[in-house]
């Protein structure tokens, strides 16, 4: 009788422990694979193109449901492999431009500071669109020198969590 009661307590204890472990793993898994959070990304993030091709690259902002009111971006591209053909603000989530979109093909640089009035922006959308022209074959990365996304919290809190770069492969002309 005593052995049966002790065995029953041990089994119940293990069941409870198993439930706790599975609950912990579930929440850990859910957190680990949750949405990236506030991010700046390049689209397309990868691809193969030919010398002479124009690549439409969007700089996307994902505010992940957090109201934001400004973003600052500085991108680097290899000027031996690409040149910027144009930059467009059409369809941007930003309507205020403390620093207009700028590029230098000599330096391999793209930059801007964009903002939006109250109540801010909390979704996902394009900041600017860039047309790159592929001029030399090889594998090239477009990377961020700087990135900020400021919360619409009256303090200018930088809520940026991730910067997603792009990698393109340029092939000889077809």
Secondary structure, DSSP 4 states (H G I P E B T S, - for coil): -HHHHHHHHHHHHHHHHHHHHHHHHHHHHHHHTS---SEEEEESSEEEEETT-EEEEEEEEE-TT--EEEEEEEEE--TTTEEEEEEE-TT-S--EEEEEEEEETTTTEEEEEEE--TT-B-SEEEEEEEEEEE-S-EEEEEEEEEEEEEETTTT--B---EEE-EEEEEE---
